[in-house]
Amino acid sequence: MEEASVLVISEENKDSVGQASVPVTHSEEVSIYRRKLPHWRQAEAVYFVTWRLHPEQPELSPDERTIVVDALEHFRKQRYELFAYVVMNDHIHGLVKPIDEHSLQSILHSWKSFTAYRLQRQFGRQGAVWQDEYFDRIVRDEADFFEKTEYILNNPRKRWHEIEDYKWVRFFYDTSSK
């Protein structure tokens, strides 16, 4: 795979913060913004995302996991391509590609705020449901994509070795946009 040197721009100050060598699979401009963690953004990129329950929250029940799944799938093919996800008892992993003007930040905010509201109203959860920050990583190439997909699909078996069927994990074979 070819590699290119691309200009890296910080959203905070709009200045160049250096050069990065990345596979040539997306547009050439990468931007970075920082909260507690740095977040790299690239047009047309697929992201591996992870977010966790707040440490003071109990684990997600089966009914709560279903609410999270419903939220993940709700705007699929409208705001984002969702290639795979797993909703575990204390965290979520996904492979997602924003569509059009929808940003990864807005997609994650929507998922987290909607599900927090529902979990608080329907199940009586108090306080922050999710940790404030989330982890995201640009998927670099096809091999990286399949590695992350395999990780997502095997996550329940890794945690619960005896499990044979897990209801809250999915890989979408039809990934055509819109």
OpenMM code with the backbone's topology and positions (N, CA, C; nanometers):
from openmm import Vec3, app, unit

residues = "MET GLU GLU ALA SER VAL LEU VAL ILE SER GLU GLU ASN LYS ASP SER VAL GLY GLN ALA SER VAL PRO VAL THR HIS SER GLU GLU VAL SER ILE TYR ARG ARG LYS LEU PRO HIS TRP ARG GLN ALA GLU ALA VAL TYR PHE VAL THR TRP ARG LEU HIS PRO GLU GLN PRO GLU LEU SER PRO ASP GLU ARG THR ILE VAL VAL ASP ALA LEU GLU HIS PHE ARG LYS GLN ARG TYR GLU LEU PHE ALA TYR VAL VAL MET ASN ASP HIS ILE HIS GLY LEU VAL LYS PRO ILE ASP GLU HIS SER LEU GLN SER ILE LEU HIS SER TRP LYS SER PHE THR ALA TYR ARG LEU GLN ARG GLN PHE GLY ARG GLN GLY ALA VAL TRP GLN ASP GLU TYR PHE ASP ARG ILE VAL ARG ASP GLU ALA ASP PHE PHE GLU LYS THR GLU TYR ILE LEU ASN ASN PRO ARG LYS ARG TRP HIS GLU ILE GLU ASP TYR LYS TRP VAL ARG PHE PHE TYR ASP THR SER SER LYS".split()
positions = [
    Vec3(0.0837, -0.1180, 0.0000),
    Vec3(0.0000, 0.0000, 0.0000),
    Vec3(0.0877, 0.1236, 0.0000),
    Vec3(0.0517, 0.2211, -0.0814),
    Vec3(0.1251, 0.3462, -0.0854),
    Vec3(0.1058, 0.4235, 0.0434),
    Vec3(0.2048, 0.5054, 0.0729),
    Vec3(0.1913, 0.5950, 0.1858),
    Vec3(0.2150, 0.7358, 0.1364),
    Vec3(0.1575, 0.8312, 0.2074),
    Vec3(0.1744, 0.9709, 0.1704),
    Vec3(0.2025, 1.0509, 0.2960),
    Vec3(0.2756, 1.1564, 0.2782),
    Vec3(0.2975, 1.2486, 0.3867),
    Vec3(0.1880, 1.3538, 0.3775),
    Vec3(0.1117, 1.3722, 0.4844),
    Vec3(0.0006, 1.4660, 0.4806),
    Vec3(0.0178, 1.5716, 0.5877),
    Vec3(-0.0405, 1.6867, 0.5617),
    Vec3(-0.0392, 1.7961, 0.6563),
    Vec3(-0.1367, 1.7669, 0.7679),
    Vec3(-0.0942, 1.7820, 0.8920),
    Vec3(-0.1800, 1.7605, 1.0075),
    Vec3(-0.2155, 1.8970, 1.0654),
    Vec3(-0.3462, 1.9210, 1.0819),
    Vec3(-0.3962, 2.0504, 1.1264),
    Vec3(-0.4696, 2.0335, 1.2577),
    Vec3(-0.4442, 2.1207, 1.3528),
    Vec3(-0.5150, 2.1188, 1.4796),
    Vec3(-0.6405, 2.2031, 1.4674),
    Vec3(-0.7576, 2.1500, 1.5068),
    Vec3(-0.8819, 2.2272, 1.5027),
    Vec3(-0.8799, 2.3392, 1.6056),
    Vec3(-0.8026, 2.3228, 1.7133),
    Vec3(-0.8004, 2.4245, 1.8180),
    Vec3(-0.7405, 2.5553, 1.7685),
    Vec3(-0.6307, 2.5459, 1.6946),
    Vec3(-0.5643, 2.6694, 1.6538),
    Vec3(-0.5484, 2.6832, 1.5035),
    Vec3(-0.5980, 2.5856, 1.4266),
    Vec3(-0.5957, 2.5860, 1.2806),
    Vec3(-0.4545, 2.6011, 1.2227),
    Vec3(-0.3533, 2.5739, 1.3023),
    Vec3(-0.2157, 2.5795, 1.2545),
    Vec3(-0.1662, 2.4393, 1.2251),
    Vec3(-0.0670, 2.4327, 1.1391),
    Vec3(-0.0043, 2.3047, 1.1096),
    Vec3(0.0691, 2.2582, 1.2343),
    Vec3(0.0501, 2.1302, 1.2685),
    Vec3(0.1204, 2.0764, 1.3850),
    Vec3(0.2206, 1.9703, 1.3442),
    Vec3(0.2438, 1.9552, 1.2136),
    Vec3(0.3446, 1.8611, 1.1689),
    Vec3(0.2990, 1.7794, 1.0506),
    Vec3(0.3781, 1.6822, 1.0150),
    Vec3(0.3493, 1.5921, 0.9050),
    Vec3(0.3271, 1.4527, 0.9618),
    Vec3(0.2478, 1.3732, 0.8927),
    Vec3(0.2249, 1.2352, 0.9345),
    Vec3(0.2280, 1.1474, 0.8111),
    Vec3(0.2799, 1.0277, 0.8266),
    Vec3(0.2812, 0.9319, 0.7178),
    Vec3(0.1663, 0.8349, 0.7407),
    Vec3(0.0716, 0.8331, 0.6469),
    Vec3(-0.0467, 0.7476, 0.6597),
    Vec3(-0.0718, 0.6761, 0.5286),
    Vec3(-0.1391, 0.5624, 0.5327),
    Vec3(-0.1735, 0.4941, 0.4079),
    Vec3(-0.2637, 0.5820, 0.3223),
    Vec3(-0.2499, 0.5713, 0.1916),
    Vec3(-0.3313, 0.6492, 0.0995),
    Vec3(-0.4621, 0.5744, 0.0767),
    Vec3(-0.5575, 0.6000, 0.1653),
    Vec3(-0.6892, 0.5390, 0.1495),
    Vec3(-0.7987, 0.6425, 0.1638),
    Vec3(-0.7652, 0.7618, 0.2062),
    Vec3(-0.8642, 0.8656, 0.2317),
    Vec3(-0.8124, 0.9965, 0.1740),
    Vec3(-0.8886, 1.1048, 0.1971),
    Vec3(-0.8424, 1.2348, 0.1528),
    Vec3(-0.7135, 1.2690, 0.2272),
    Vec3(-0.6480, 1.3737, 0.1823),
    Vec3(-0.5145, 1.3999, 0.2357),
    Vec3(-0.5115, 1.4885, 0.3597),
    Vec3(-0.6195, 1.5534, 0.3986),
    Vec3(-0.6146, 1.6409, 0.5135),
    Vec3(-0.6619, 1.5686, 0.6392),
    Vec3(-0.5800, 1.5736, 0.7414),
    Vec3(-0.6124, 1.5153, 0.8712),
    Vec3(-0.6223, 1.6308, 0.9692),
    Vec3(-0.7242, 1.6297, 1.0515),
    Vec3(-0.7332, 1.7313, 1.1556),
    Vec3(-0.7337, 1.6608, 1.2910),
    Vec3(-0.6913, 1.7341, 1.3916),
    Vec3(-0.6837, 1.6794, 1.5266),
    Vec3(-0.7508, 1.7776, 1.6205),
    Vec3(-0.8338, 1.7268, 1.7087),
    Vec3(-0.8790, 1.8098, 1.8189),
    Vec3(-0.8572, 1.7296, 1.9456),
    Vec3(-0.8498, 1.7965, 2.0560),
    Vec3(-0.8158, 1.7300, 2.1808),
    Vec3(-0.9155, 1.7673, 2.2883),
    Vec3(-0.9586, 1.6644, 2.3579),
    Vec3(-1.0309, 1.6806, 2.4838),
    Vec3(-0.9337, 1.6253, 2.5861),
    Vec3(-0.9684, 1.5165, 2.6534),
    Vec3(-0.8695, 1.4485, 2.7369),
    Vec3(-0.7807, 1.3624, 2.6489),
    Vec3(-0.8389, 1.3108, 2.5399),
    Vec3(-0.7658, 1.2296, 2.4422),
    Vec3(-0.7585, 1.3044, 2.3100),
    Vec3(-0.6562, 1.2787, 2.2308),
    Vec3(-0.6546, 1.3387, 2.0962),
    Vec3(-0.7497, 1.2622, 2.0040),
    Vec3(-0.8137, 1.3346, 1.9135),
    Vec3(-0.9067, 1.2750, 1.8176),
    Vec3(-0.8662, 1.3196, 1.6775),
    Vec3(-0.8266, 1.2226, 1.5954),
    Vec3(-0.7851, 1.2496, 1.4582),
    Vec3(-0.9061, 1.2351, 1.3675),
    Vec3(-0.9215, 1.3274, 1.2742),
    Vec3(-1.0336, 1.3226, 1.1810),
    Vec3(-0.9819, 1.3293, 1.0377),
    Vec3(-1.0462, 1.2502, 0.9520),
    Vec3(-1.0093, 1.2463, 0.8116),
    Vec3(-1.1366, 1.2193, 0.7316),
    Vec3(-1.1575, 1.2955, 0.6251),
    Vec3(-1.2760, 1.2778, 0.5417),
    Vec3(-1.2818, 1.1349, 0.4887),
    Vec3(-1.4006, 1.0789, 0.4858),
    Vec3(-1.4262, 0.9454, 0.4315),
    Vec3(-1.3630, 0.8322, 0.5128),
    Vec3(-1.3190, 0.8608, 0.6337),
    Vec3(-1.2539, 0.7580, 0.7161),
    Vec3(-1.3561, 0.6702, 0.7866),
    Vec3(-1.3152, 0.5467, 0.8121),
    Vec3(-1.3878, 0.4546, 0.8986),
    Vec3(-1.3169, 0.4596, 1.0333),
    Vec3(-1.3946, 0.4600, 1.1412),
    Vec3(-1.3386, 0.4701, 1.2751),
    Vec3(-1.3762, 0.3482, 1.3593),
    Vec3(-1.2810, 0.3041, 1.4395),
    Vec3(-1.3057, 0.2065, 1.5443),
    Vec3(-1.3278, 0.2889, 1.6705),
    Vec3(-1.4460, 0.2789, 1.7309),
    Vec3(-1.4791, 0.3603, 1.8475),
    Vec3(-1.5107, 0.2712, 1.9677),
    Vec3(-1.4803, 0.3239, 2.0849),
    Vec3(-1.5088, 0.2558, 2.2111),
    Vec3(-1.5527, 0.3592, 2.3123),
    Vec3(-1.6607, 0.3304, 2.3845),
    Vec3(-1.6939, 0.4120, 2.5006),
    Vec3(-1.7438, 0.3213, 2.6117),
    Vec3(-1.7303, 0.3738, 2.7336),
    Vec3(-1.7524, 0.2901, 2.8518),
    Vec3(-1.8568, 0.3531, 2.9440),
    Vec3(-1.9173, 0.2656, 3.0238),
    Vec3(-2.0044, 0.3124, 3.1311),
    Vec3(-1.9228, 0.3942, 3.2302),
    Vec3(-1.9874, 0.4882, 3.2941),
    Vec3(-1.9238, 0.5625, 3.4023),
    Vec3(-1.8878, 0.4628, 3.5128),
    Vec3(-1.7724, 0.4797, 3.5782),
    Vec3(-1.7281, 0.3821, 3.6791),
    Vec3(-1.8263, 0.3611, 3.7947),
    Vec3(-1.9120, 0.4588, 3.8219),
    Vec3(-2.0073, 0.4459, 3.9319),
    Vec3(-2.1371, 0.3760, 3.8905),
    Vec3(-2.1494, 0.3392, 3.7628),
    Vec3(-2.2720, 0.2759, 3.7138),
    Vec3(-2.2621, 0.1236, 3.7220),
    Vec3(-2.3750, 0.0577, 3.7513),
    Vec3(-2.3767, -0.0887, 3.7437),
    Vec3(-2.3745, -0.1332, 3.5978),
    Vec3(-2.3450, -0.2595, 3.5764),
    Vec3(-2.3389, -0.3131, 3.4398),
    Vec3(-2.4731, -0.2994, 3.3688),
    Vec3(-2.4663, -0.2963, 3.2369),
    Vec3(-2.5876, -0.2893, 3.1559),
    Vec3(-2.6627, -0.4222, 3.1619),
    Vec3(-2.7907, -0.4152, 3.1851),
    Vec3(-2.8748, -0.5348, 3.1830),
    Vec3(-2.9025, -0.5730, 3.0373),
    Vec3(-2.9541, -0.6918, 3.0124),
    Vec3(-2.9906, -0.7285, 2.8759),
    Vec3(-3.0875, -0.6293, 2.8106),
    Vec3(-3.1893, -0.5831, 2.8823),
    Vec3(-3.2838, -0.4861, 2.8245),
    Vec3(-3.2152, -0.3529, 2.7929),
    Vec3(-3.1221, -0.3120, 2.8773),
    Vec3(-3.0484, -0.1877, 2.8522),
    Vec3(-2.9578, -0.2020, 2.7297),
    Vec3(-2.8959, -0.3173, 2.7131),
    Vec3(-2.8120, -0.3411, 2.5953),
    Vec3(-2.8954, -0.3307, 2.4675),
    Vec3(-3.0176, -0.3794, 2.4724),
    Vec3(-3.1059, -0.3718, 2.3562),
    Vec3(-3.1384, -0.2269, 2.3219),
    Vec3(-3.1567, -0.1424, 2.4210),
    Vec3(-3.1799, 0.0005, 2.3962),
    Vec3(-3.0594, 0.0617, 2.3255),
    Vec3(-2.9393, 0.0258, 2.3691),
    Vec3(-2.8181, 0.0779, 2.3050),
    Vec3(-2.8103, 0.0294, 2.1604),
    Vec3(-2.8384, -0.0971, 2.1359),
    Vec3(-2.8388, -0.1520, 1.9996),
    Vec3(-2.9368, -0.0754, 1.9117),
    Vec3(-3.0569, -0.0522, 1.9626),
    Vec3(-3.1575, 0.0210, 1.8852),
    Vec3(-3.1083, 0.1609, 1.8478),
    Vec3(-3.0410, 0.2269, 1.9416),
    Vec3(-2.9864, 0.3599, 1.9132),
    Vec3(-2.8759, 0.3531, 1.8083),
    Vec3(-2.7881, 0.2536, 1.8174),
    Vec3(-2.6794, 0.2393, 1.7201),
    Vec3(-2.7340, 0.2202, 1.5790),
    Vec3(-2.8392, 0.1427, 1.5666),
    Vec3(-2.8927, 0.1099, 1.4350),
    Vec3(-2.9910, 0.2134, 1.3811),
    Vec3(-3.0380, 0.3043, 1.4653),
    Vec3(-3.1464, 0.3950, 1.4270),
    Vec3(-3.1169, 0.4800, 1.3033),
    Vec3(-3.0036, 0.5473, 1.2985),
    Vec3(-2.9712, 0.6338, 1.1853),
    Vec3(-2.8690, 0.5712, 1.0902),
    Vec3(-2.8553, 0.4394, 1.0978),
    Vec3(-2.7648, 0.3678, 1.0079),
    Vec3(-2.8087, 0.3940, 0.8640),
    Vec3(-2.7116, 0.4247, 0.7801),
    Vec3(-2.7301, 0.4552, 0.6377),
    Vec3(-2.7925, 0.5926, 0.6135),
    Vec3(-2.8228, 0.6675, 0.7187),
    Vec3(-2.8704, 0.8047, 0.7039),
    Vec3(-2.7624, 0.9037, 0.7491),
    Vec3(-2.7083, 0.8791, 0.8678),
    Vec3(-2.6038, 0.9653, 0.9230),
    Vec3(-2.4665, 0.8987, 0.9210),
    Vec3(-2.4640, 0.7667, 0.9120),
    Vec3(-2.3384, 0.6922, 0.9188),
    Vec3(-2.3571, 0.5526, 0.8626),
    Vec3(-2.2457, 0.4956, 0.8177),
    Vec3(-2.2387, 0.3528, 0.7888),
    Vec3(-2.1943, 0.2865, 0.9179),
    Vec3(-2.2644, 0.1840, 0.9573),
    Vec3(-2.2284, 0.1078, 1.0760),
    Vec3(-2.1924, -0.0314, 1.0272),
    Vec3(-2.0648, -0.0653, 1.0352),
    Vec3(-2.0177, -0.1924, 0.9817),
    Vec3(-2.0267, -0.3056, 1.0830),
    Vec3(-2.0011, -0.2732, 1.2097),
    Vec3(-2.0050, -0.3754, 1.3147),
    Vec3(-2.0154, -0.3056, 1.4495),
    Vec3(-2.0705, -0.3781, 1.5470),
    Vec3(-2.0737, -0.3275, 1.6842),
    Vec3(-2.0882, -0.4438, 1.7806),
    Vec3(-2.0532, -0.4165, 1.9046),
    Vec3(-2.0846, -0.5060, 2.0154),
    Vec3(-2.1180, -0.4186, 2.1354),
    Vec3(-2.2275, -0.4513, 2.2013),
    Vec3(-2.2658, -0.3842, 2.3251),
    Vec3(-2.2405, -0.4836, 2.4373),
    Vec3(-2.1369, -0.4562, 2.5132),
    Vec3(-2.0985, -0.5430, 2.6240),
    Vec3(-2.1680, -0.4946, 2.7519),
    Vec3(-2.1372, -0.5557, 2.8633),
    Vec3(-2.1990, -0.5189, 2.9895),
    Vec3(-2.1487, -0.3852, 3.0441),
    Vec3(-2.0307, -0.3411, 2.9994),
    Vec3(-1.9759, -0.2160, 3.0520),
    Vec3(-1.9107, -0.1270, 2.9459),
    Vec3(-1.9156, -0.1662, 2.8195),
    Vec3(-1.8589, -0.0837, 2.7133),
    Vec3(-1.9172, -0.1223, 2.5783),
    Vec3(-1.8932, -0.0363, 2.4809),
    Vec3(-1.9412, -0.0570, 2.3439),
    Vec3(-1.8240, -0.0365, 2.2495),
    Vec3(-1.8152, -0.1220, 2.1470),
    Vec3(-1.7203, -0.1044, 2.0373),
    Vec3(-1.8010, -0.0920, 1.9088),
    Vec3(-1.7512, -0.0132, 1.8152),
    Vec3(-1.8170, -0.0035, 1.6854),
    Vec3(-1.7197, 0.0316, 1.5755),
    Vec3(-1.7577, -0.0042, 1.4538),
    Vec3(-1.6883, 0.0389, 1.3326),
    Vec3(-1.7871, 0.1255, 1.2565),
    Vec3(-1.7551, 0.2530, 1.2415),
    Vec3(-1.8509, 0.3491, 1.1876),
    Vec3(-1.7826, 0.4460, 1.0910),
    Vec3(-1.8568, 0.4867, 0.9890),
    Vec3(-1.8100, 0.5869, 0.8932),
    Vec3(-1.9171, 0.6941, 0.8804),
    Vec3(-1.8880, 0.8173, 0.9233),
    Vec3(-1.9861, 0.9256, 0.9091),
    Vec3(-2.0215, 0.9485, 0.7617),
    Vec3(-2.1457, 0.9886, 0.7373),
    Vec3(-2.1937, 1.0188, 0.6031),
    Vec3(-2.2188, 1.1688, 0.5928),
    Vec3(-2.1821, 1.2238, 0.4783),
    Vec3(-2.2076, 1.3645, 0.4452),
    Vec3(-2.1530, 1.4568, 0.5528),
    Vec3(-2.2365, 1.5477, 0.6019),
    Vec3(-2.1891, 1.6495, 0.6961),
    Vec3(-2.1887, 1.6012, 0.8406),
    Vec3(-2.2296, 1.4804, 0.8658),
    Vec3(-2.2345, 1.4297, 1.0031),
    Vec3(-2.0936, 1.3958, 1.0519),
    Vec3(-2.0590, 1.4497, 1.1672),
    Vec3(-1.9255, 1.4266, 1.2226),
    Vec3(-1.9294, 1.3097, 1.3205),
    Vec3(-1.8138, 1.2493, 1.3400),
    Vec3(-1.8053, 1.1412, 1.4385),
    Vec3(-1.8431, 1.1928, 1.5768),
    Vec3(-1.8000, 1.3149, 1.6098),
    Vec3(-1.8327, 1.3719, 1.7405),
    Vec3(-1.9834, 1.3798, 1.7604),
    Vec3(-2.0563, 1.4263, 1.6583),
    Vec3(-2.2015, 1.4410, 1.6728),
    Vec3(-2.2699, 1.3046, 1.6801),
    Vec3(-2.2193, 1.2077, 1.6071),
    Vec3(-2.2760, 1.0724, 1.6115),
    Vec3(-2.2587, 1.0125, 1.7508),
    Vec3(-2.1362, 1.0207, 1.8054),
    Vec3(-2.1115, 0.9665, 1.9397),
    Vec3(-2.1927, 1.0415, 2.0439),
    Vec3(-2.2005, 1.1724, 2.0300),
    Vec3(-2.2804, 1.2515, 2.1250),
    Vec3(-2.4265, 1.2073, 2.1213),
    Vec3(-2.4788, 1.1878, 2.0031),
    Vec3(-2.6174, 1.1445, 1.9881),
    Vec3(-2.6401, 1.0078, 2.0527),
    Vec3(-2.5539, 0.9116, 2.0227),
    Vec3(-2.5671, 0.7784, 2.0824),
    Vec3(-2.5626, 0.7850, 2.2347),
    Vec3(-2.4632, 0.8555, 2.2861),
    Vec3(-2.4440, 0.8576, 2.4303),
    Vec3(-2.5544, 0.9354, 2.5023),
    Vec3(-2.5938, 1.0501, 2.4492),
    Vec3(-2.6950, 1.1299, 2.5182),
    Vec3(-2.8323, 1.0640, 2.5101),
    Vec3(-2.8695, 1.0112, 2.3937),
    Vec3(-2.9997, 0.9454, 2.3800),
    Vec3(-3.0094, 0.8234, 2.4711),
    Vec3(-2.9064, 0.7394, 2.4679),
    Vec3(-2.9121, 0.6179, 2.5505),
    Vec3(-2.9070, 0.6518, 2.6990),
    Vec3(-2.8299, 0.7516, 2.7377),
    Vec3(-2.8261, 0.7919, 2.8786),
    Vec3(-2.9648, 0.8364, 2.9238),
    Vec3(-3.0303, 0.9171, 2.8431),
    Vec3(-3.1654, 0.9638, 2.8756),
    Vec3(-3.2607, 0.8462, 2.8925),
    Vec3(-3.2593, 0.7539, 2.7973),
    Vec3(-3.3488, 0.6367, 2.8039),
    Vec3(-3.3170, 0.5487, 2.9250),
    Vec3(-3.1888, 0.5256, 2.9510),
    Vec3(-3.1516, 0.4401, 3.0641),
    Vec3(-3.1893, 0.5052, 3.1976),
    Vec3(-3.1781, 0.6372, 3.2039),
    Vec3(-3.2184, 0.7068, 3.3265),
    Vec3(-3.3691, 0.7018, 3.3448),
    Vec3(-3.4456, 0.7261, 3.2386),
    Vec3(-3.5920, 0.7293, 3.2485),
    Vec3(-3.6525, 0.5905, 3.2681),
    Vec3(-3.6066, 0.4939, 3.1916),
    Vec3(-3.6688, 0.3612, 3.1959),
    Vec3(-3.6162, 0.2713, 3.3066),
    Vec3(-3.4894, 0.2913, 3.3456),
    Vec3(-3.4296, 0.1989, 3.4415),
    Vec3(-3.3825, 0.2664, 3.5695),
    Vec3(-3.4096, 0.3964, 3.5824),
    Vec3(-3.3792, 0.4669, 3.7064),
    Vec3(-3.2322, 0.4916, 3.7325),
    Vec3(-3.1515, 0.4881, 3.6297),
    Vec3(-3.0093, 0.5183, 3.6516),
    Vec3(-2.9953, 0.6643, 3.6928),
    Vec3(-2.9016, 0.6894, 3.7821),
    Vec3(-2.8780, 0.8243, 3.8336),
    Vec3(-2.7405, 0.8728, 3.7905),
    Vec3(-2.7285, 1.0018, 3.7681),
    Vec3(-2.5985, 1.0618, 3.7364),
    Vec3(-2.5507, 1.0278, 3.5960),
    Vec3(-2.4219, 1.0505, 3.5739),
    Vec3(-2.3614, 1.0253, 3.4431),
    Vec3(-2.3668, 0.8759, 3.4133),
    Vec3(-2.4199, 0.8417, 3.2982),
    Vec3(-2.4287, 0.7013, 3.2580),
    Vec3(-2.2991, 0.6583, 3.1915),
    Vec3(-2.2474, 0.7417, 3.1014),
    Vec3(-2.1269, 0.7086, 3.0248),
    Vec3(-2.0105, 0.7941, 3.0709),
    Vec3(-1.8903, 0.7422, 3.0554),
    Vec3(-1.7721, 0.8257, 3.0764),
    Vec3(-1.7764, 0.9378, 2.9745),
    Vec3(-1.7258, 1.0526, 3.0118),
    Vec3(-1.7322, 1.1709, 2.9267),
    Vec3(-1.6583, 1.1495, 2.7949),
    Vec3(-1.5434, 1.0930, 2.7989),
    Vec3(-1.4578, 1.0775, 2.6814),
    Vec3(-1.4834, 0.9435, 2.6144),
    Vec3(-1.4404, 0.9316, 2.4920),
    Vec3(-1.4468, 0.8060, 2.4178),
    Vec3(-1.3168, 0.7897, 2.3410),
    Vec3(-1.2883, 0.6676, 2.3005),
    Vec3(-1.1687, 0.6363, 2.2239),
    Vec3(-1.2097, 0.6169, 2.0779),
    Vec3(-1.1353, 0.6770, 1.9877),
    Vec3(-1.1588, 0.6518, 1.8458),
    Vec3(-1.0253, 0.6395, 1.7741),
    Vec3(-1.0267, 0.5604, 1.6683),
    Vec3(-0.9051, 0.5358, 1.5911),
    Vec3(-0.9430, 0.5220, 1.4447),
    Vec3(-0.8717, 0.5902, 1.3571),
    Vec3(-0.8950, 0.5777, 1.2134),
    Vec3(-0.8498, 0.4388, 1.1697),
    Vec3(-0.9363, 0.3698, 1.0973),
    Vec3(-0.9022, 0.2393, 1.0414),
    Vec3(-0.8169, 0.2666, 0.9176),
    Vec3(-0.6958, 0.2098, 0.9148),
    Vec3(-0.5972, 0.2471, 0.8144),
    Vec3(-0.6133, 0.1787, 0.6804),
    Vec3(-0.6549, 0.0535, 0.6815),
    Vec3(-0.6623, -0.0211, 0.5557),
    Vec3(-0.7527, -0.1415, 0.5746),
    Vec3(-0.7646, -0.2228, 0.4715),
    Vec3(-0.8530, -0.3385, 0.4759),
    Vec3(-0.8130, -0.4377, 0.5847),
    Vec3(-0.6849, -0.4628, 0.6000),
    Vec3(-0.6391, -0.5557, 0.7041),
    Vec3(-0.6767, -0.5042, 0.8432),
    Vec3(-0.6589, -0.3754, 0.8655),
    Vec3(-0.6957, -0.3138, 0.9928),
    Vec3(-0.8471, -0.3239, 1.0150),
    Vec3(-0.9241, -0.3018, 0.9096),
    Vec3(-1.0701, -0.3128, 0.9171),
    Vec3(-1.1114, -0.4531, 0.9629),
    Vec3(-1.0548, -0.5560, 0.8997),
    Vec3(-1.0928, -0.6923, 0.9352),
    Vec3(-1.0402, -0.7322, 1.0727),
    Vec3(-0.9266, -0.6777, 1.1130),
    Vec3(-0.8758, -0.7033, 1.2483),
    Vec3(-0.9714, -0.6460, 1.3529),
    Vec3(-1.0189, -0.5227, 1.3296),
    Vec3(-1.1129, -0.4601, 1.4242),
    Vec3(-1.2475, -0.5318, 1.4225),
    Vec3(-1.2928, -0.5752, 1.3054),
    Vec3(-1.4179, -0.6507, 1.2969),
    Vec3(-1.4078, -0.7794, 1.3766),
    Vec3(-1.2993, -0.8516, 1.3598),
    Vec3(-1.2791, -0.9760, 1.4336),
    Vec3(-1.2756, -0.9500, 1.5842),
    Vec3(-1.2091, -0.8415, 1.6247),
    Vec3(-1.2032, -0.8054, 1.7660),
    Vec3(-1.3436, -0.7821, 1.8212),
    Vec3(-1.4245, -0.7066, 1.7473),
    Vec3(-1.5616, -0.6773, 1.7900),
    Vec3(-1.6424, -0.8059, 1.8019),
    Vec3(-1.6382, -0.8871, 1.6984),
    Vec3(-1.7196, -1.0083, 1.6963),
    Vec3(-1.6788, -1.1098, 1.8036),
    Vec3(-1.5519, -1.1102, 1.8400),
    Vec3(-1.5026, -1.2060, 1.9398),
    Vec3(-1.5012, -1.1514, 2.0821),
    Vec3(-1.5362, -1.0249, 2.0997),
    Vec3(-1.5295, -0.9629, 2.2315),
    Vec3(-1.6134, -1.0356, 2.3371),
    Vec3(-1.7374, -1.0765, 2.3076),
    Vec3(-1.8136, -1.1494, 2.4105),
    Vec3(-1.7477, -1.2819, 2.4504),
    Vec3(-1.6959, -1.3549, 2.3534),
    Vec3(-1.6323, -1.4847, 2.3817),
    Vec3(-1.5027, -1.4656, 2.4600),
    Vec3(-1.4365, -1.3555, 2.4359),
    Vec3(-1.3129, -1.3271, 2.5096),
    Vec3(-1.3443, -1.3038, 2.6586),
    Vec3(-1.4538, -1.2348, 2.6856),
    Vec3(-1.4908, -1.2068, 2.8244),
    Vec3(-1.5578, -1.3262, 2.8907),
    Vec3(-1.6498, -1.3900, 2.8188),
    Vec3(-1.7244, -1.5032, 2.8730),
    Vec3(-1.6954, -1.6240, 2.7852),
    Vec3(-1.5935, -1.6994, 2.8184),
    Vec3(-1.5446, -1.8103, 2.7350),
    Vec3(-1.6523, -1.9134, 2.7020),
    Vec3(-1.7451, -1.9323, 2.7917),
    Vec3(-1.8463, -2.0362, 2.7718),
    Vec3(-1.9622, -1.9928, 2.6819),
    Vec3(-1.9685, -1.8645, 2.6468),
    Vec3(-2.0824, -1.8141, 2.5699),
    Vec3(-2.0810, -1.8687, 2.4263),
    Vec3(-2.1971, -1.9067, 2.3772),
    Vec3(-2.2073, -1.9576, 2.2400),
    Vec3(-2.2811, -1.8605, 2.1495),
    Vec3(-2.3788, -1.7896, 2.2042),
    Vec3(-2.4574, -1.6960, 2.1246),
    Vec3(-2.4699, -1.5670, 2.2036),
    Vec3(-2.4444, -1.4556, 2.1377),
    Vec3(-2.4524, -1.3263, 2.2046),
    Vec3(-2.5411, -1.2352, 2.1199),
    Vec3(-2.6464, -1.1876, 2.1780),
    Vec3(-2.7521, -1.1149, 2.1077),
    Vec3(-2.7127, -0.9732, 2.0649),
    Vec3(-2.6138, -0.9132, 2.1272),
    Vec3(-2.5850, -0.7714, 2.1078),
    Vec3(-2.4558, -0.7470, 2.0303),
    Vec3(-2.4292, -0.8306, 1.9327),
    Vec3(-2.3122, -0.8148, 1.8455),
    Vec3(-2.3607, -0.8322, 1.7019),
    Vec3(-2.3040, -0.7522, 1.6102),
    Vec3(-2.3514, -0.7617, 1.4721),
    Vec3(-2.2454, -0.7127, 1.3757),
    Vec3(-2.2410, -0.7781, 1.2622),
    Vec3(-2.1604, -0.7364, 1.1472),
    Vec3(-2.2567, -0.7225, 1.0305),
    Vec3(-2.2521, -0.6084, 0.9615),
    Vec3(-2.3410, -0.5834, 0.8485),
    Vec3(-2.2695, -0.6183, 0.7195),
    Vec3(-2.3265, -0.7096, 0.6450),
    Vec3(-2.2682, -0.7496, 0.5175),
    Vec3(-2.3007, -0.6497, 0.4078),
    Vec3(-2.4196, -0.5913, 0.4114),
    Vec3(-2.4611, -0.4920, 0.3125),
    Vec3(-2.4195, -0.3553, 0.3627),
    Vec3(-2.3143, -0.3012, 0.3062),
    Vec3(-2.2621, -0.1741, 0.3543),
    Vec3(-2.2758, -0.0628, 0.2512),
    Vec3(-2.3678, -0.0788, 0.1562),
    Vec3(-2.3872, 0.0275, 0.0578),
    Vec3(-2.4470, 0.1501, 0.1265),
    Vec3(-2.3965, 0.2664, 0.0924),
    Vec3(-2.4398, 0.3897, 0.1571),
    Vec3(-2.5812, 0.4264, 0.1187),
    Vec3(-2.6493, 0.4875, 0.2123),
    Vec3(-2.7809, 0.5483, 0.1977),
    Vec3(-2.8794, 0.4524, 0.1461),
] * unit.nanometer
topology = app.Topology()
chain = topology.addChain("A")
for resn in residues:
    res = topology.addResidue(resn, chain)
    for name in ("N", "CA", "C"):
        topology.addAtom(name, app.Element.getBySymbol(name[0]), res)
